[in-house]
């Protein structure tokens, strides 16, 4: 049952949980699974797997990044992961969701409205086309996108203010990808602060949360156009 899975998972992670948080996850799950019947939002099916592989997987980031009262931009958010799942777990996050597909943004707007989250900004935009006023303006950026870390760093670090962080969600084997991304992270003004491997509560699945600290401003030459990024990653 979703409610018990969330309670057990948050307890295992050492995170506070309330009936309001659990209720919002219930609503989010129902909206996600219902909409997924007519729109390709997620390959994960069923409320138990949604609770574990979406909600608890994302909530685990709160163990490694202090986001209370911080502004967070979630790049390539898709159906709202990890951003919206984090906002439910930590309600005072000031959240902005960015995705390139307008119908996904429409889903997120409807979901936020039904959950009573009237302080979430949902933006239809490509990650590399930074909306006006967004450059280096967030305390944190997050991404659970499938791109390699060197590409994600170029797309996400330009949104983060100096002193802020970029959190990348990855699988268990990240060493090669981290080594590959070192030059890009340095060039973009970042420094890898920690690599945190965790087991998703209720499963034997191991994921990684990579925390990259923004230590200097990103050159205005980045991010480049997508065709350039794709053709010649940093």
C-alpha positions, 0 to 999 in steps of 0.5 A: 500500500502506497501510504505504508511504503512512504511511511516506511521509506521516510523512516528508513531515510530519517526524514520527517513525514506527515499525513499531508505529505502522504496524501499529496503523494497519493493524489500525485500517484493517481494523477500520474497513473491515470494520465499515463494511460493516454500520455507517455509519462513513465514506464513505471506502472502500479502504485507500489513501484511508483511509490518506491521507484519515483517518490522514495528514489527522489526523496532520498536526495534530501539526505544529501542536500539541504533544500529547506527554504532553497530555490530549486530548478528541475531540468528536464523534469518529465513527469516531475522527477525529482523536483515535484517529488522533492517539493511534496517531501519538503514543502518550503522548496521554491520550485521551478520545473522545466521541460521541453514538451508542452504536454508534460508541462500541462500535466504538471500544471494540472497536478500542482493545481490539484495538489494545492501547490500554487507556488510552483512555476512550470516552464515550457523550454529547452534546457539550453535556452535559459529563460530570461532572469533564470541564469545563475539565479537558483540555489540548486538544480536537479536532473534525473535525465538520461544524458551523460554527466558532462552534458547534464553539467553544461545544461544545469550548472548555468542555472546555479548561483555561485555557492549553490549546488547541482544534484545529478541522479545516476545509477550505481556505476558512476566512476567512469562518467565522473572521470569523463565529466571532470573537465566539463565540470571545472570549465563550467565553474563546478567542483564535485563535492560528494558521490552518494550511493544509496539503496532505494527504500523497499528495493535492492536497487542502488542509485547515486546522487552526485552533488556538484558545488558551483564555485565560480561563474559560468562563462556566457558561452555556455550552454551552447546550442543543442546541436553543438553539445550533441556533436562535441560534448565538453 
